[in-house]
């Protein structure tokens, strides 16, 4: 249970306590939850030193989901991305060590389901950290001297795909994702893009962007009860479930995540949840 990112100025005083140094915001998040998405990696390649710093800021057992670069998904649209994938995995993901969680690939609106295009992309994704390190070593020479291309152990690397076009309701999608063991993201987007509940891997990756207004609305009790029931069903079936709240406006995300965590009886890996600031009045219906 966690958040889609942690660097939000308007969360100060609403989630982060007044006076908390910005450099300690990730540490504070890790005192509330057991995972968070790294979203900066979507906008640009990060540096190994950043991944090392993030890993050192959270306790053992905490996991980072890393969002794949938009150059791959939005600009190249999954085509001719061999070097771009190598650059992405060389940018420092492996420096997270055992704290590396799933890799999220979010497709842009308007990118339609084309089985051949998607499969050509999926087949290139590394399935282990050893494969990721091998891929990383094929990075562009421009990045010499600021890459991380080693792994301390061979661990699984799991991937999740978030789609944003109705054409992905095609029945050919599910067997394709299952073949490559890629999770289909369950994305609640206030009806703007498909909400697909199909399980295609041993993980279920949920992104809650808002059920009434995208990124803006808070989840009420009935909605949280519904999501809690779904999570229990998935978990009871032996699946690993990752839930991230992305309704960041007015700090709804951390408060809704805490409410869902309470319903499910889960907490941060350290076992102690720091007191949350009072939620804004509009959070609860």
C-alpha positions, 0 to 999 in steps of 0.5 A, a space after each residue: 500500500 503506498 503512493 504515486 510519488 512523494 514530492 508534492 508541495 501542497 502536502 506540506 501541513 496536510 500530510 507532511 508535518 509543518 517544519 519537516 525538511 524536504 529531504 526527509 519526506 521520503 523517510 516520512 512516507 516510509 513511516 506510513 506505508 511500505 511502498 512508493 512509486 518513483 515517478 521522476 524516472 518517467 520524465 527523465 533518466 535519473 542518476 545512480 546516486 539518486 537511487 542509492 539515496 532513496 534506498 538508504 532513506 527507507 527501511 529493509 522490506 520497503 519497495 519502490 515501483 519504478 515508472 518506465 520512461 515516457 521516451 519509451 512509451 510516449 515518444 517512441 511508442 514502444 518502437 525501436 527502443 532497444 537502446 532506450 531500454 538499456 539506458 533506462 535500466 543503466 540509470 540506477 534501478 539496480 542500485 535499489 537492490 532488494 528494494 526494487 519492486 515492479 516496473 510500471 509501463 504507462 501507455 499514452 492515450 491514443 496508443 491503440 492495441 497492436 499485438 505485434 508492436 506490444 509483443 515486440 516490446 514485451 519480449 525485450 523486458 528483462 525478467 531478472 536482475 541479471 538480465 537487467 544488468 546485461 541489458 544495462 551494459 548495452 547503454 548509450 556511450 553518452 552515459 559512460 561514467 554515470 551508470 549502474 550496470 551490476 546487481 548484488 543478487 539475481 532477483 525477479 524483475 516484474 513488470 506491469 502495463 497501464 493502458 489508456 485506450 479502449 482498443 485494449 479490451 481486445 481478447 488477444 491482450 490477456 493471453 499475450 500478457 500472460 505469456 510474458 508474465 506482465 501484470 495488467 494495471 487495474 487503473 481507476 481513472 474516473 471513467 476516462 480510461 478502461 478499468 480492467 480487473 483481469 489478472 495476467 501475472 502473479 502480481 496485481 498492480 492497482 493505481 487509484 487516480 480518483 473515482 469521481 474526478 481524475 487526480 482530484 477527488 477523494 475516495 469515500 467509505 463505500 469506494 474504499 470498502 469495495 477496493 478493500 474487498 477486491 484486494 482481499 480476494 486477490 491476496 486470498 488467491 495467492 497474488 501479490 497486490 500493490 496499491 498506489 493512490 494517485 489522487 494527489 490534489 489536496 493530499 487525498 492520496 496519503 489519507 485514502 491510502 491510510 484508510 484503505 490500509 486500516 481496512 486491510 490491517 496492513 502497515 509500514 514495514 517498520 511496524 510503527 505508523 507516524 501520526 497523520 496530519 488531519 485530512 482536509 474536510 473534503 476527503 470524506 463524503 
